[in-house]
Amino acid sequence: MFAPFTATEAFHDLALIDLDHGHVMYTTRRQSDLGANLRSGQLRTSSLAAAWNQARAASSLTVTDMANYEPSGEASMFLSMPVLDAQGVTRAVLAAQVGADELHQLMSSAVKLGETGEVYLVGQDHKLRSQLRHGDEHSADTTIESEAVELGFAHEEGVSRAADHQGVPVLAAYSH
């Protein structure tokens, strides 16, 4: 049922999680997280547990920051949302795992930026979460500091002429 979503290379894995107890009831990849308890088990401090907790408290899509996820052995972020029954009552949480490769694929195919355009994600610690199109391979140690990043962190969105992370004048679009 969920296999077509992971076959698109947009997601590394999908997990269906019990709302109340945090049991991982289903995953497409059937890694070691299948059957895990996110409330009290070994993965209780994982980014999947954070995604489950965020979705339980929200009524819409939530996103975790990129962090190492032990069952897959790679840095991943999770998109999660509550699963509602026919009466609109939340019954479970659906979490989609996006690894660094899937993130790069999504970001590089979604936007047509010409020869010099660049799009990237930055975490609250100013570290790069995605690969730069014009630069070295993704490095978790690369920090990005620019006016556009600061405006995005301030929950603002817009377009402005500014210096990029290398001090080069650019037209920058930003959003949290």
N, C-alpha and C positions, 0 to 999 in steps of 0.2 A: 504494500500500500504506500509506504514512504520511499521505497527504492528509487522511483523516478526523480525525487528531489536530490538525492545524493549522486545519481548518475549524471546530473547536469554539471557536476564539478563545482557547483555553487556552495555546497556544504560538505564537510568532511563526514559528518554523522548527524543523525536526528535521534532524539531521545524523548520518550513519553514517560513522565514522572508523576507518581501518585501525589495528589495535592497535599494531603494531610500528613502522611508519614515520610514522604521523600524517597520512596522506593523507585528505582529506575526500572520501570516495567517492560520497556522495549527500547532497543537501539537497532539501527540498520546495520551497523558493523559488528555488533555482538562482541565488543571489547570487554575488558575486565570491569567496566562500570555497569554492565547489565546485571541487575539484581542488587546493586549497591544501595545502601541507605544513606541519603544525603543529610539526614538530620543527626544521626549518631555514628555512622560508619566511618571508614577510612577516608572517604572523599568529602567529609563534612566541611572542610576548609577549602575545597576546590572551587574553581571558577564555575563548574556545573552547579554546585550547591548554591553559589551566589546567584546564578541565573534563576534557579528554582525559587529562592527566597524573594528575589526581585519581582518575578512574575506573580507570585502569590499575593504580593502587596499592590500590584498594579492592575490596571484594566486594559493595558495596551502593551505593545512591543517594548521590551527592555533589552539593553545591550551591556555585556560585561566588558571590562578592559582585557586586552591581550595578556595572557599569563600561561606559564607552562601547565599542561594538562597531562598528568601522569599516564592515564590509560592509553592515550595515543602517542605519548612521548614527544609532543611538540607544543609550541606556543599556539594558543587558540583563544578566540573570543566566542561567546555564546549569545545568540539572539533567542529570547524566550518570550512566551506569551501564555496567558491562561487559556485553557480549553473549556469551552462552555457547552452545557447540555442544551436541549431544545427549549428549556424554560429560562435560559440565560444564567444558570448557576454554574460557577466554576467548579470543575470536577478533576482537572489534571493540569499539568504544565507541559508544553511542547518546547523543547530546546534544540536549536540548530547550532552545531559546532562549525565554526569557520576557522580553519588553520591559515597559516601565513601564505601557503601556496594558493588556497582558494580565495583569500582576500586579494592577493595580487591579481589573480585572474579576473575577479569581479571588477576591481578598480581599473584595470587596464583595458577591459573590453567595454565598460559602461560609458566611458567618456571619450569623445574624439577631440583631441587637444592640439592637433597640428604637429609641427616639428618641435616646438619648444615648450609646449604646455606640460604642466606637472600637476598631479593630484596625489595627496598623501594624507595619512591619519597620524595624529600626534596624541600621545597619552598625557594625562595631567602632570606627569613628571617631565614633560617636554621631550620624551624619547619617542623616536619614530616607531610606529606600529606597522607600517607598510613599506614596501620597496619604493625607492625613488626611481622614476623612469629614466632620468638623466643623471646617473651617478653610480656609485658602487652598489654592490648587493646589499640587501637589507641588513642592517646592523642594529641590534638592540641597544647599542651604546651611542648611536647617533642622536644628538639632541637638535631640536629645531626651535629656534627662538626668533620670532618675528612679530611685527605689529598685528598681522592677520591672525596668528595663533593666539595672541593675547586677547584679541577681540572675540574670537571663538570661545575661549575659556570663560569670557564674561557673558556668555549666552547671547551674544550679538550675532547678527548675520548681515552680510552685505558684500559690496564690491568696492574696492578702493585702489588707488595707485599707491604702492608702498614698496619697500625694499623686501626682498625675499630672505630666506635663511642664510644666503651667501652675500647679502648686501646689494644684489642686483635689482634695479627698478623693474617692477612687474605690475601687471593688473592682477590683483588678488581677490578671490572670492573666499569667504570664510563662513563657517557655521559651527555651532556646537553639535 
